[in-house]
Amino acid sequence: VQLQASGGGLVQAGGSLRLSCAASRNIISLNVMGWYRQAPGKERELVSTITSGGRTNHADSVKGRFTISRDNAKNTVYLQMDSLKPEDTAVYYCAADCGPLRSWGQGTQVTVSS
């Protein structure tokens, strides 16, 4: 499956952004979809995931601020990011798991200014 991420940008601390990840095909069969991020000089880390059944998981650093959701009719997963902090600055990647295979999107830059 091909994934197209969008929605990144520059925002002030405390602001909000919504990322979108559009899949090239029906996402119902994808076990897990999620968002990861990689800041300069750091390893890629998990941000949020959502299963085909709608169960969500968030990293402790974003709990209460980020919300992941999926629209199966639009083959799209969203990441609503509120109360953004400078430490949220990173390239955000969407990913999709289908069995043992993981597909990655191209990444979208999120920059939060203080």
ZIHULIN-V160907 format. One record per backbone hydrogen bond with DSSP energy under -1.0 kcal/mol. CO is the residue of the C=O (numbers start at 1). NH is the residue of the N-H. Records with the same first field share a line. If there is no record, write none. Layout:
# ZIHULIN-V160907
CO->NH + NH
This chain:
# ZIHULIN-V160907
2->24
4->22
6->20
9->111
11->113
12->15
15->84
17->81
19->79
20->6
21->77
22->4
27->30
31->52
32->97
33->50
34->95
35->47 + 48
36->93
37->45
38->91
39->42
45->37
47->59
48->35
49->57
50->33
51->54
55->51
57->49
59->62 + 63
62->65 + 66
65->82
67->80
69->78
71->76
75->23
76->71
77->21
78->69
79->19
80->67
81->17
84->14
85->88
86->89
90->110
91->38
92->108
93->36
94->105
95->34
96->103
97->31 + 32
98->101
101->98
103->96
108->92
110->90
111->11
113->13
